[in-house]
Amino acid sequence: MEGQIKRIIPSGEFVTFIIQVKDVQSCSRTFTGQKYRNFAYWRDLKVGDWIAGLRWLDETKGIIDADSPVYLLQDTLF
């Protein structure tokens, strides 16, 4: 899946990423933190970045798997 990062919320040891997934009406989210190995996928991303490689952890709750192998897309694709 693809989407755009709308908000990044650091709180304590966790970081929440709010993502507008392409073709999904409501925003989705994922959680990571510096202590987790998946943080390497997310640490350099910024608000406004378009990303791909997203997978659902729980689609009904709008939670994206933080272990998704996310990568940055070029802005010119959209």
KEDRENVO-735077 format. One record per atom (N, C-alpha, C): x, y, z; residue in three letters. Coordinates in steps of 0.2 Angstrom, whole numbers, plus 5000, padded with zeros to 4 digits. Example, Ala and Ser with C-alpha at 12.3 -4.5 7.8 and 13.67 -1.06 7.14 Angstrom:
2
506649725039ala/506249785039ala/506649845039ala/506449895035ser/506849955036ser/506450005039ser/
//
This chain:
78
500449945000met/500050005000met/500450065000met/500150124998glu/500550184998glu/500150235002glu/500450285005gly/500150335008gly/500550395010gly/500350445013gln/500650505014gln/500650515022gln/501250535025ile/501250545032ile/500950615033ile/500450615038lys/500150675039lys/500350705046lys/500550665051arg/500750695057arg/501250635060arg/501750665064ile/502150625068ile/502150645075ile/501950605080ile/501850625087ile/502350585091ile/502850615094pro/503250585099pro/502950585106pro/502950525109ser/502750535116ser/503050475120ser/503550495124gly/503950455128gly/504350405124gly/504350345125glu/504750305121glu/504450285114glu/503850305113phe/503550285107phe/503450345102phe/503350335096val/503250385090val/502650355086val/502150395086thr/501550375082thr/501550415075thr/501450375070phe/501450405063phe/500750405061phe/500450455059ile/499750465056ile/499850465049ile/499550415045ile/499650415038ile/498950405034ile/498950445029gln/498350445025gln/498550395019gln/498250335020val/498350285015val/497950295009val/498250285003lys/497950304997lys/497350254996lys/496750284994asp/496150254993asp/495750234999asp/495950265005val/495650245011val/495450315014val/494750315016gln/494550385018gln/494750405025gln/494850365030ser/495150395036ser/495850385037ser/496150415041cys/496950415042cys/497050345046cys/497650315045ser/497850255048ser/498450275053ser/498650235057arg/499250245061arg/499650185062arg/500250205064thr/500750145067thr/501150175072thr/501450135076phe/501850155082phe/502550115082phe/503050155083thr/503750125084thr/504050165089thr/504750155090gly/505150195095gly/505850175094gly/506250215097gln/507050205096gln/507250145098gln/506950105103lys/507150045105lys/506949985101lys/506549995096tyr/506349945092tyr/506749935085tyr/506849875083arg/507249865076arg/506849905070arg/506249905070asn/505849935065asn/505950005064asn/506150045070phe/506250115069phe/506750135064phe/507150095062ala/507650115056ala/507250125050ala/506650095049tyr/506250105043tyr/505950175043tyr/505750195049trp/505350255050trp/505750325052trp/506350315055arg/506650375058arg/506850435053arg/506950425047asp/507150475043asp/506550505039asp/505950485040leu/505350505037leu/505050565040leu/504750615036lys/504550675038lys/503750685036lys/503450735040val/502750745038val/502750775030val/502250745027gly/502250765020gly/502550705015gly/502950665018asp/503250615013asp/502750565011asp/502850545005trp/502450495002trp/502850425002trp/502550375005ile/502850315006ile/502450255004ile/502850195002ala/502550135000ala/502850075004ala/502550015003gly/502749955006gly/502349945013gly/501849985014leu/501449975020leu/500949915019leu/500949885025arg/500449825026arg/500049835032arg/499449805032trp/498949815038trp/499149765043trp/499149785049leu/499149745055leu/498449735057leu/498049785057asp/497349775058asp/496949825054asp/496749805049glu/496349845044glu/495749875047glu/495349845051thr/494749865054thr/494849925059thr/495449925062lys/495649975067lys/496050025064lys/496250015057gly/496650065054gly/497350065056gly/497650005059ile/498350005061ile/498749975056ile/499350005054ile/499849985050ile/500349945053ile/500549895050asp/501149855053asp/501749895053asp/502049915059ala/502649955059ala/503249915057ala/503249845056asp/503749805053asp/503649815045asp/503249845042ser/503149855035ser/503849885032ser/504049855027pro/504649885024pro/504549945020pro/504450005023val/504250065020val/504850095016val/504650125011tyr/505150165007tyr/504850225004tyr/505250275003leu/505050345001leu/504950344994leu/504350374992leu/504150384985leu/504350454982leu/504450464976gln/504550524973gln/503950564973gln/503950634975asp/503350674974asp/503050674967asp/503450664962thr/503150674955thr/502750614953thr/502650564958leu/502250504956leu/501450524957leu/501350574961phe/500650594963phe/500450664960phe/
//
